[in-house]
Amino acid sequence: MKNNTSWNEVADWYDTLLKEDNTYQSQVILPNTLRLLSIKKGAKILDLACGQGFFAHAFLKEGGDVVGVDISSNLIKAAQKNVPGVKFFASPAHKLSMIPDNSLDSVAVILALQNILNISEVFNEVHKKLKKGGKFLIVLNHPAFRNPGASSWGFDEQQKKQYRRLDSYMTESKREIDMHPGSTEKITTVSFHRPLQVWFKTLANAGFQISRLEEWISHKQSEKGKRREAEDIARKEFPLFMCIEAVSV
């Protein structure tokens, strides 16, 4: 069965992007994710919404027994080509019948839940598949500072400070994201904004206990210019990503 998702349309672009050297995925998210997962040889790991297999490949190299699931059949085809040592399945994140209940040591879902409507169904399904005490690692665009259509950068010329403007936070919202701004071919994906309490409450309702929260900043630096110092300071003050670690109880 072919799953209908806008990510099928951007699969080639995403695959190419993650082959670059200086991405947030490779320089910020991957090292922190590996640190928190602390993968032991033979540990059963699900890379949920795995995309083209970038993180699944890293989990495999660490010695994990890895399964990857993504709703996009095009991304799964790319993953199967990129990482032949992992079993990949095309399926929505809330339908994991291919995985036995109570069998997983950990589940990682990276930069994907913000694109999924039914997070409560996903959390309930993940809880079923994890062993008791199993780890659920969620990486998101930081909801307090990266709210599509309601957050932006600004510069105070008088104080020479780069600041982050936030127009709303508590209200949940849905936005279409243009994946190729300026291109004649308009391809969009959908992003959902949820405040932090929604993530915590929904995880708790699904049977998880929050064990850790981390906020990750950009590794990049501005090019030379009069705003360089202010921009680099702002990068360290406003995190791009948030990581929630939860344990199945």
SVG drawing of the C-alpha trace seen along z (x, -y; Angstrom):
<svg xmlns="http://www.w3.org/2000/svg" viewBox="-4 -54 39 64">
<polyline fill="none" stroke="black" stroke-width="0.4" points="0.0,0.0 1.4,-3.4 1.0,-6.0 -0.1,-9.5 2.4,-12.0 3.9,-15.3 7.3,-13.9 7.3,-11.7 7.6,-14.9 10.8,-16.1 12.5,-12.7 15.2,-13.3 16.0,-16.8 16.1,-15.4 18.4,-12.6 20.8,-15.0 20.7,-17.4 21.8,-14.8 24.8,-13.8 26.3,-17.3 29.0,-17.6 27.9,-20.7 24.2,-20.0 22.5,-20.4 21.7,-16.7 25.4,-15.7 27.0,-18.3 24.4,-18.9 21.7,-16.3 23.6,-13.1 26.4,-13.4 23.9,-14.4 21.5,-11.7 24.2,-9.0 25.3,-10.4 21.8,-10.1 20.9,-6.7 24.3,-5.2 23.7,-2.2 24.8,1.2 25.7,3.9 22.6,5.8 20.2,3.3 16.9,3.2 16.3,-0.3 13.5,-1.8 14.3,-4.9 10.8,-6.2 10.0,-8.5 13.5,-7.4 13.6,-9.3 16.4,-8.2 18.2,-6.3 20.8,-8.8 20.3,-8.1 19.5,-4.4 23.0,-4.1 24.6,-5.7 22.7,-3.5 23.8,-0.4 27.4,-1.5 27.1,-1.8 26.1,1.9 22.3,1.6 19.8,4.0 17.9,1.4 14.5,1.1 13.4,-2.0 9.9,-3.1 8.7,-6.1 5.4,-7.0 7.1,-8.0 7.7,-5.1 10.1,-7.2 12.2,-7.8 12.1,-4.2 13.4,-3.2 16.3,-5.6 16.9,-4.2 17.0,-0.6 19.6,-1.7 21.7,-3.8 21.6,-1.3 21.3,2.3 21.9,3.7 18.7,2.3 15.1,3.5 12.9,0.6 9.1,0.4 6.8,-2.1 4.1,-2.8 2.6,-5.7 4.2,-6.3 1.1,-5.1 0.9,-1.7 3.8,0.5 2.4,4.0 5.6,5.2 7.3,4.8 6.4,7.2 5.0,5.6 7.5,5.1 10.5,5.8 12.3,2.5 15.1,1.1 14.8,-2.4 12.9,-4.5 14.2,-7.7 12.1,-10.1 14.1,-13.0 12.6,-16.2 9.4,-14.4 6.7,-14.6 6.2,-18.3 5.0,-17.1 2.5,-14.6 -1.0,-15.3 -1.9,-12.4 0.9,-12.4 -1.2,-10.7 -1.7,-7.7 2.0,-7.6 2.9,-7.8 0.5,-5.0 1.9,-2.8 5.5,-3.4 4.7,-2.6 3.3,0.8 6.5,1.6 9.0,0.5 10.1,2.8 9.3,1.5 12.1,-1.0 12.7,-1.5 13.8,-4.9 11.9,-7.2 14.0,-10.0 12.2,-12.9 14.0,-15.7 12.0,-18.7 12.5,-22.2 12.3,-24.2 8.7,-25.1 9.4,-28.2 11.6,-29.8 10.8,-28.2 7.0,-28.6 6.4,-28.7 4.6,-31.9 4.8,-33.3 8.6,-33.7 11.4,-35.5 14.7,-37.2 15.1,-40.9 18.0,-43.4 17.9,-46.3 20.2,-48.9 20.3,-51.1 21.5,-48.3 23.3,-46.3 21.5,-43.2 20.0,-40.3 16.7,-39.2 14.1,-36.6 10.5,-37.8 7.7,-35.5 4.1,-36.4 2.4,-33.4 3.3,-30.3 0.4,-28.8 -2.0,-28.4 -1.6,-25.2 -1.4,-25.7 -0.9,-24.1 1.2,-25.7 2.2,-24.7 5.9,-25.0 7.3,-25.8 10.3,-23.5 11.7,-25.4 11.2,-29.1 11.7,-31.1 11.3,-28.1 8.7,-28.0 7.7,-24.6 5.8,-24.9 6.2,-21.8 4.9,-22.1 4.9,-20.0 2.8,-20.5 4.1,-21.6 2.2,-21.6 3.1,-23.9 2.5,-22.7 3.6,-24.3 5.8,-22.3 3.0,-21.3 1.2,-19.5 4.3,-17.3 4.6,-16.6 0.9,-15.9 0.5,-13.7 3.6,-11.6 2.3,-11.2 -1.1,-10.1 0.6,-7.4 2.5,-6.0 5.8,-7.8 7.8,-9.5 10.0,-12.4 13.6,-11.8 15.5,-14.6 15.1,-17.7 17.9,-19.3 18.1,-22.3 20.7,-22.3 22.1,-25.4 23.5,-26.0 27.1,-25.1 27.4,-27.6 29.1,-31.1 28.2,-34.2 30.4,-35.5 32.4,-38.7 30.2,-41.8 29.0,-44.4 26.3,-42.1 28.5,-39.0 29.2,-39.3 25.5,-39.9 24.4,-37.1 26.8,-34.6 25.7,-35.6 22.1,-35.1 22.8,-31.6 24.1,-30.6 21.1,-32.2 18.2,-30.8 18.4,-27.1 17.3,-25.6 16.3,-22.2 14.7,-20.6 15.2,-17.0 12.8,-15.2 13.9,-11.9 11.0,-9.8 11.0,-6.3 8.2,-3.7 6.7,-3.0"/>
</svg>
